[in-house]
Amino acid sequence: MTEYKIELNGMTCESCEKIIERVAERNDTAVKQIDVKKGFAIFESDENKILMIKQQLSERGITEKGLAATTRGDFSRIKKYFIGVISGEKDFYVETKILNYSFASAIAIIAFFIFAYNFAMPSIFNSIENFTGYVPLIFLAIFSSILIFGSYEHMNTYKKDMSCMNGMMVGMIVGMISGFMVGAIIGATNGMFIGSLAGMTVGIGLGINLGRCCGIMGALEGAMAGLMAGIMGAMTSVMLLLDNLVLFLYVCFTISLAILAGLSYMMFRESGSTAAKSDLKIQFLDFLTKSSILTFLLLVIMLFGPKGPITYL
């Protein structure tokens, strides 16, 4: 083993130190010293691994002095990531498993809903005024419940290795997307007040739970995101009651899926493969149960909860 002192550009804070340590760990290399102020790091390794470390740090914006950074935002890397997830490559074991859980849960919940509507409880559904109008929103409730728990469980696998900056991003994005989706669905069927309460409850709860891994700052970021998104989701639905509301929600929820997929890619780039250091703890039945419970709660509120003065149905 040889010591290598590398002078680096792009180191600005504690998060950069953690990135360097994680990259070194992934390459079985010891970090002897990191000095952010003076801009250098000392590694104990062999030459081949040092070259890999330099390349991987460059991809994350931390470059050896005198060398240009690798272009970031390269769509070919994004494409490679998602192809790896879909094809079930080893480095994307956790992501692939969550994707499989999500599809299987969606099929199971939709199948149960169809069975209940046609055979188990037809009289209850038929007694609900204008029930067919609820159906597009019910599918959105199923979609959002699975998406919320899929992203939550995925980010949970990174909690031990999150930097403060990443923790705040995770708490903010998951809290905001989940709060907005729930607020928008319930806001459409029950009005601004109930929709805001439901959206804030889910968004703040998940935002705090994920953000607190990096302390009070991350928890507050998650709480603030859930608060704003819950209100904005309900407000959006109420404002669009007479203007293609359902179509807009489908477009908006598709964009939410893309944002959460981007968060997945971001954490992979920042922290590496979860398969290398931790397995997904939740099993399919637990995932299905949690998704079903949230879906059930949303449906109960939508169909039987108190209604505001202005609603879509």
ZAMARGU-4260 file (C-alpha; in steps of 0.2 Angstrom, whole numbers, plus 5000, padded with zeros to 4 digits):
<rodrens>
0) 5000/5000/5000 | 5006/5017/4996 | 5000/5034/5002 | 4993/5046/4989 | 4990/5065/4993
5) 4978/5072/4980 | 4974/5090/4979 | 4956/5093/4975 | 4944/5106/4968 | 4926/5107/4973
10) 4927/5103/4991 | 4916/5115/5001 | 4909/5107/5016 | 4906/5092/5027 | 4896/5083/5014
15) 4910/5083/5002 | 4921/5074/5015 | 4907/5061/5017 | 4907/5059/4998 | 4926/5056/4997
20) 4925/5043/5012 | 4911/5034/5003 | 4920/5033/4987 | 4935/5027/4995 | 4926/5014/5005
25) 4918/5007/4989 | 4935/5005/4982 | 4942/4997/4998 | 4954/5011/5001 | 4958/5019/5018
30) 4957/5038/5020 | 4971/5045/5031 | 4966/5063/5030 | 4954/5075/5022 | 4957/5094/5023
35) 4942/5104/5015 | 4950/5121/5019 | 4967/5117/5011 | 4959/5106/4998 | 4967/5089/4999
40) 4965/5071/5004 | 4977/5057/5008 | 4973/5039/5003 | 4982/5023/5007 | 4979/5012/4992
45) 4987/5005/4976 | 4988/5015/4960 | 4974/5006/4951 | 4961/5010/4964 | 4967/5028/4965
50) 4963/5031/4947 | 4946/5024/4950 | 4943/5035/4965 | 4949/5051/4955 | 4937/5046/4941
55) 4922/5043/4953 | 4926/5059/4963 | 4926/5069/4946 | 4909/5062/4942 | 4903/5070/4958
60) 4911/5087/4955 | 4927/5085/4965 | 4942/5085/4954 | 4960/5084/4955 | 4968/5101/4953
65) 4973/5105/4936 | 4961/5093/4928 | 4944/5096/4921 | 4928/5089/4929 | 4919/5075/4920
70) 4903/5082/4912 | 4888/5080/4924 | 4870/5078/4919 | 4875/5065/4906 | 4859/5057/4900
75) 4868/5041/4895 | 4872/5038/4914 | 4854/5041/4919 | 4849/5029/4905 | 4861/5016/4911
80) 4854/5017/4929 | 4836/5014/4924 | 4840/5000/4912 | 4850/4992/4927 | 4835/4994/4938
85) 4823/4987/4926 | 4834/4972/4921 | 4838/4968/4939 | 4857/4970/4939 | 4866/4967/4955
90) 4870/4985/4960 | 4852/4989/4958 | 4845/4975/4968 | 4835/4986/4981 | 4828/4997/4967
95) 4822/4982/4957 | 4814/4974/4972 | 4804/4990/4976 | 4799/4991/4958 | 4793/4973/4958
100) 4784/4976/4975 | 4775/4991/4968 | 4769/4983/4952 | 4763/4968/4962 | 4754/4978/4975
105) 4746/4989/4962 | 4739/4973/4954 | 4733/4966/4970 | 4725/4981/4976 | 4716/4985/4960
110) 4710/4966/4959 | 4703/4967/4977 | 4694/4983/4972 | 4686/4976/4957 | 4681/4960/4967
115) 4673/4971/4981 | 4664/4982/4968 | 4657/4967/4958 | 4655/4953/4972 | 4659/4957/4990
120) 4651/4974/4993 | 4641/4980/4977 | 4627/4987/4987 | 4638/4999/4997 | 4646/5006/4981
125) 4630/5007/4972 | 4623/5017/4986 | 4636/5031/4984 | 4630/5045/4973 | 4639/5047/4957
130) 4651/5033/4961 | 4658/5031/4944 | 4665/5049/4945 | 4676/5043/4959 | 4684/5029/4949
135) 4698/5040/4941 | 4702/5047/4958 | 4702/5030/4966 | 4716/5024/4954 | 4726/5040/4958
140) 4724/5035/4977 | 4731/5018/4973 | 4745/5025/4963 | 4750/5038/4975 | 4749/5026/4990
145) 4761/5014/4982 | 4773/5028/4975 | 4773/5036/4993 | 4778/5020/5002 | 4790/5014/4988
150) 4800/5030/4989 | 4799/5030/5008 | 4806/5013/5009 | 4819/5016/4996 | 4826/5032/5005
155) 4826/5022/5021 | 4840/5011/5015 | 4851/5026/5013 | 4847/5034/5030 | 4863/5029/5039
160) 4874/5036/5025 | 4865/5052/5021 | 4875/5069/5021 | 4865/5084/5029 | 4862/5091/5011
165) 4856/5074/5005 | 4845/5072/5020 | 4837/5088/5018 | 4834/5085/4999 | 4826/5068/5003
170) 4815/5075/5017 | 4809/5089/5006 | 4806/5080/4990 | 4797/5065/4998 | 4787/5076/5010
175) 4782/5088/4997 | 4777/5075/4984 | 4767/5064/4996 | 4759/5079/5004 | 4754/5086/4987
180) 4747/5070/4980 | 4736/5066/4995 | 4731/5084/4997 | 4726/5085/4979 | 4715/5069/4979
185) 4706/5073/4995 | 4704/5091/4990 | 4695/5086/4975 | 4683/5075/4983 | 4681/5083/5001
190) 4686/5101/4998 | 4700/5113/5004 | 4700/5110/5023 | 4699/5091/5023 | 4711/5090/5009
195) 4724/5101/5017 | 4723/5092/5033 | 4726/5075/5025 | 4740/5081/5014 | 4749/5090/5028
200) 4747/5075/5039 | 4755/5063/5027 | 4768/5075/5020 | 4774/5082/5037 | 4775/5064/5044
205) 4785/5057/5030 | 4796/5073/5028 | 4801/5073/5046 | 4804/5054/5047 | 4816/5054/5033
210) 4824/5072/5036 | 4828/5069/5054 | 4842/5057/5049 | 4853/5073/5047 | 4846/5082/5063
215) 4834/5095/5067 | 4838/5105/5051 | 4832/5090/5040 | 4817/5087/5050 | 4812/5105/5049
220) 4814/5105/5030 | 4803/5089/5029 | 4790/5097/5040 | 4790/5114/5030 | 4789/5104/5013
225) 4774/5094/5019 | 4765/5109/5026 | 4766/5119/5010 | 4763/5104/4999 | 4747/5098/5008
230) 4739/5115/5007 | 4745/5118/4989 | 4738/5101/4983 | 4721/5104/4990 | 4721/5122/4983
235) 4726/5116/4966 | 4711/5104/4965 | 4699/5117/4971 | 4705/5130/4959 | 4704/5117/4944
240) 4687/5110/4948 | 4679/5117/4932 | 4695/5115/4921 | 4700/5097/4917 | 4705/5093/4935
245) 4707/5074/4933 | 4717/5076/4917 | 4729/5088/4926 | 4731/5077/4941 | 4736/5063/4930
250) 4749/5074/4922 | 4755/5081/4938 | 4756/5064/4947 | 4766/5057/4932 | 4778/5071/4934
255) 4779/5067/4953 | 4784/5049/4948 | 4798/5056/4937 | 4804/5068/4951 | 4805/5053/4964
260) 4814/5042/4951 | 4826/5057/4949 | 4828/5057/4968 | 4832/5038/4967 | 4846/5041/4954
265) 4853/5056/4964 | 4855/5045/4979 | 4863/5032/4969 | 4876/5044/4962 | 4879/5052/4979
270) 4880/5037/4990 | 4882/5022/4979 | 4873/5006/4978 | 4862/5001/4993 | 4865/4983/4989
275) 4883/4985/4993 | 4880/4989/5011 | 4862/4986/5016 | 4847/4975/5011 | 4829/4981/5009
280) 4822/4976/5026 | 4803/4977/5021 | 4796/4961/5013 | 4782/4961/5000 | 4768/4957/5012
285) 4773/4972/5023 | 4774/4983/5008 | 4757/4978/5002 | 4749/4980/5019 | 4756/4998/5021
290) 4751/5003/5004 | 4733/4995/5006 | 4731/5004/5023 | 4735/5021/5016 | 4724/5017/5000
295) 4709/5011/5012 | 4711/5027/5022 | 4711/5038/5007 | 4696/5029/5000 | 4686/5030/5016
300) 4689/5049/5017 | 4685/5052/4999 | 4669/5042/4999 | 4662/5044/5017 | 4672/5059/5024
305) 4665/5076/5028 | 4663/5087/5012 | 4667/5105/5010 | 4656/5118/5001 | 4666/5117/4985
310) 4671/5099/4978 | 4673/5090/4962 | 4660/5077/4966
</rodrens>
